[in-house]
């Protein structure tokens, strides 16, 4: 009602309404055009980070199936395996006892080390209190069972699988060292050859005694 009493003639009002309608139509057309470019994959949204985000979203919505490996063995009772192994020392078997309830201090990992028909098993036996490795073993599948093909029982010791190699870490202590602060460490890499593990190379690291030491008090000025 205010538009009819602001001093403009009805003809000018109609022209103003028509101009406004035309402008709205233009903006609507532009919006539809931009939407079409984004959906069609030929506009600006197909370039730069926006396109990368779109591809990432599509990939995450349809993950590729993971191929199962027939070489992965069933879960092995590592505690029973170690205790029944005649190659494991009596000292290590004595350490192999539950820490809490029926939880044993044993780390178990699977991987391809000996090119066998099934993945090999690496078992580390630790102490309950300090988690110090007291024995590391590698078991290879044979005739439906497992045979011990590697052992290291000079604590502290820990064995791992690294890209098909067996890597054994041995921490070295000097008199007065705390369990958490060894003086040095040997890391030895073994590879399977001719039916046994052969040392490929090793690295030795000396740790600084200054690390973690209490700083000396500053002199009085």
N, C-alpha and C positions, 0 to 999 in steps of 0.2 A: 504494500500500500504506500510506503514512503516513496518508492520510485515514481508514482503517478503524481506526486505533489511537490517534487523538487525543482520544478520549473522547466523540465524537458518535455517536448511534444511526444505524443504516442508514436510517431514515425521514428524519431530518434531512439526511443526505447526499444522498438522492434529491431532496429539496426544493431543496437548494442547487444541484444540477446542473441541475434544471429552471429555476431562476431565472436561472442563468448562461446557459443556452441561449436563454431568452426575451430576455435583454438583448442577446446577440449577434445574434439575429434582428432586433431593433429597429434596431440600428446598421447592419446590412446593408441593411435596408429604406430607412433614411435616406440611405445612400450611393447606392443605386440611384435614389432620387427626385431627389437633387441632380444626378446624372449625366444624368438625363432632362431636367432643366431646361436644362442647358448645351447639350445636343444639339438640343433643340427650339427654341431661340432665344427663349424667353419668360422665362428666369430672370435672375438678377443679372448674368450674363456678357454680356448684351445691352446693358448700360449702361456708360457711362464709358469709361476707357482700354482695358479688356479688349475691348470691342466694336470700338474703333478698330483695335486690333492685329489682330483677326480679319479685319476688312475689308481692312486693308493686306496681310495674308498672302494673301488670296484674290486680290487685284488683281495682286500680284506673280507669282503662279503662272500667270496667264493674261494676259500683256501684250497690249495692243491692237496690231493690225498697223499698221505705219508706211506711210502712203501714199507712193508714189514720185512724184516730180515729173518730167514730161517736159521741163521747162525747164532742168534741170541739164545743162550741156554735158559732153562727154567731157573727160578730162584734156588740158589744152593745154600744148604745149611753149612755156612763157613765154619762155625764152631765145631760141629761134628767132623767136618773135613780135616781141620787142623789137629784135633785131638786124636783122630785115627791115623794120622800120618806118621809113620816111623821115622821120617827124616826131620821132624820137628823135635827140638831138644826138650828135655824134661823141665828145664827152667821156664821156657816159654809156656808150656802146658800148665805149669803151676800158676803163671800170671793170668792165664785165660780163665777167669772166673767172673761171675756177674758183679757189676758195679752197683746196680739198683734193680731189685726184683730179678727179672730174667733178662736184663739188658747187658750184653757183653761188650767189652771194649774192642770191637772189631770193625774195621773199614773194609768194604768189599767193592770192587769195581770190575767191569767186564770190558773186553776189547780184543782186537786182533793183534796178537804179538807173534804167534808161531805159525801163521798161515794154515791152521788146522780147519777141520770141518765145522767146528763150533768155536765160539769166542772163548778166549782164555779168561781165567779168573785170577785177579790179584787180591791177596788178603794181607792186611796189615793188622798185627796184634799190638794193642796199646796198653799202657798202665791206666788204672782207674783214676788215680789222683792227679797226675800231671799230663796225661795223654802222651806219654813218651813211647815212641815205637820201639818194641823189643824184638819184633820179628816180622819179616816181609817175605811173602811166598807167591810163586806163580804156579797155577795148576792148568794143565793142558788136558783136554778131553782125549780119552783113549779107551776103546772097547766098551763104551757105555759108562765109563767111570772117569776119574781124573787122576793124573800122575803129577807129582811135584817135579818141576823142571828148573826151579830156581829158589834159593833161600838165602837170606841175609839175617844174621842174628847178633849183630854187633850194635847194641843200642847206643844212642838213639838212631833209628833207621826208619825210613819211610819210602815206599815204592809207589810209582804212578805210571800211568800209560800216557804217552805223549806222541801223538801222530804215528802210531805203530811202533814206537820205541819204548823200552822199559827204562825209566829214569829213577834212580835210587839216590836219595839224599841221606847223607850221614853227617850229623853234627859232631863237632869235636870240642872237648872241654879241657881246660887247663885247671890246675889246682886253684880252688877258690871260686870258680865260676858257678853261678846259679843255673838251675835247670833252664830258666827262661832266657839266659844270656850266654850262649856258647861262644867260644873264642873264634871258631872258624867252621867251615862246612865244605865237604866234598860232594859234588853232584856228578854221578857216573851214569853214562848212557850206554845201555846194552842193546844189541840187535841179535835176532835169531839167525843162526847160520849153522848149517850142517848138523842140525838136531840139538843145538845147545845155544845158550846166550854167550855172545862174545862182547867184551868191552870195546865200544867204538871210540869214545873219548870221555874226558872228565874235566871238570873245572874246580878250582879251589878258591875259596873266598875267605879272607881274614877280616874279622869284624873289629871295629875300633872299640877299644875299652873306654873311650871317652863318651860314647853314645849312652845317654841315660845317666851319666855320672852326675853327682851333686856338684854344682859350680862352686869354685872357691870364693870366699867372701871378698868383697872389694876392700882395698886398703883405705885406712882413714885418711881423710884429706887434711 
